[in-house]
Each structure stands twice: as C-alpha cells, then as structure tokens.
C-alpha cells in the first residue's frame, strides 16, 4: 500500500511498526520513511508500551491521514486526531474478534475477554473513523459497525519479475505449504495428506516454508517431519523472495486451513500468489478459496478428512499432463491499487 501511494509522488509516507530488513529499507522510494518499534513478545509488558511510542511519533509528525491496522492503536490514534486533527482510516486486515475467539493463540478465558474488549473498542471508536479498508470481501457481512464507509482492498499478489515458473520434471511431484505455520493454518492437515499421497507417488516431496511464532509448535512440527519433507521454518518472518522461489519450483500448493468462523469468509493471500505464478492448489471442498480457484480451473478440490487416494492421484496426474499456467489479471495487486489511490485522493482532497 505504501509503495503504491509513494509511486504517485503526491504523498510523503511514514511507516511505524516492526523494523524492516536493511535491504527492504534501502529498496524503498525516498518518500517512504521508517520509524521502527522495539521488538516485543505477544504477552510481554513491552507490548503494552507500544501505543505510547506510537503516540509520541504521531505528535511529532502531525499527519494529515493515519492508516491504523490494529485495534491496539485506536486509542492513541483518535487522541492524536482530537488534539491535532487529521483523518483516520481503519485498515481491517482481520476480523479481530473472531481471530481471538476462534484461534488457539491465547488461553480459553483470556481469548474471550480480549475478543470482547477489542469489539467494544471498535464499536465505541467507529464514529471517529472516516473510512474503513476491508482486506476481505466477507467482512462486509461480518462487521456491522462499518456502516457504508468502507472500501474492499484485497491482499492480492504483486508479481516479482525475477521469478518465472519453471518447466518441471513431473515424474517426482513436488508439493508446497507456505505462510503462517500454526495449527489453525492447517500445516498438520497438509502433513497427513502428504503421508497418504507419498505411498502412491514414491518420488514425491513436500516443502513447508514460513513463519512459526510458537516455539512449542515448531518442535512438534519438527518431530512429525521425515526425510522427504523440507522444513524451511523460522521464528522470525522469512524473506518473501524465498517463498516466491519455492512457488515457482513446485507442482501443487496445499491450502488446508482448519475451517472456523475466523477464516470461513476469507481469501488466503497465498491463493492469489499461487494463481499469479501458475501454481495449482489442492484444497478443501466448499471453501471460498476453492470455489474461486475452480472458477479459473486451477484447483483440485477434496475432503482432507475422507481421502480417496487413488482418485486424488488420478486428478494429480491429469493436472500435470494437461494444465498450463494461466495469466489471471484479477489475482494481482493492480486492480486493488487503483481503488486504494482513488480512496486516499478523495479523503485528502
């Protein structure tokens, strides 16, 4: 989003958040400035001090418009607006209430308390927000506090010109799982799927690459992987170019989320990425992303809990023999970029 706005040369942009890699910082346009926050743990004391640091930056910058993408920063953003003016856009990257309640990131009682507090904060502060950006189309029906002040800007893919899909030797089928590595993201389901398929396709392999914030889950994952499974997993975010490289070198991407109310109406960013680089997906029947990929003939739908291995292998071979990578403009960031720039231009006119 910052790059798209910077390219117009109409705006000076400051990003407040996690410290970027030196390479990413050097690679950014001159009209993008970084103000990094100190590292903190999910339940550490430092986390609760971050809003005060952000408020200090806001008072110094006095921005005309603030795009805030976490409910934790709503109080200080609105306080700054009341004192110094300016407009606020709330970028809803997630339905935070559902994420807290239906994902196992916190103890049971705590997650319900946190979820309730987040939604109360959003309801109370929504009158101060000029506009909402929704990262998912499904949020339009899930969030009743947004009214008609919203624009859907999906997390579509930005193709990297240095990566192109390679012609592969499809005798040995290469499977891929990318993204957030957690129980909710379905990586264990992907492992179970692969353990059944590998018996029918002996030369196959599976690569798992992504960020795993939980050290205990990472140990569990390491204990369940075997020789023909490549694990490229880190407790810190992995450089995205490494993930893109894997996407262009594999035959199928596995999308195996544990379906619950936090993701049932969402479109995983990696689906847009896979389709951008011509990687067909294997995913659960009846999901938003499966239906979307089927529309472009880039998906093998199945039920992960009740696999007919022979039938799946037949579909895999058929895909490998007949499927040609397609150029699908609607999965790329270009269409969303226009909406974003138009919105910001209108808000600051």
Secondary structure, DSSP 4 states (H G I P E B T S, - for coil): -HHHHHHTTS--EEEEEEPPPHHHHHTS-TTEEEEEEPP--TTSHHHHHHHHHHHHHHHHH--SEEEE-SGGGHHHHHHHHHHH--EEEEEESS-HHHHHHHSTTS-HHHHHHHHHHHHHHHHHHGGG-SEEEESSTTHHHH-GGGTT-EEE----B---TT--PPPP-TTS-EEEEEEE-STTTTHHHHHHHHHHHHHHSTT-EEEEEEE---HHHHHHHHHH--TTEEEEEESSPPPHHHHHHHHTT-SEEEE-----TTTTT---HHHHHHHHTT-EEEEETTSHHHHHHHHTT-EEEE-TTS--HHHHHHHHHHHHHH------GGGBTHHHHHHHHHHHHHHT-
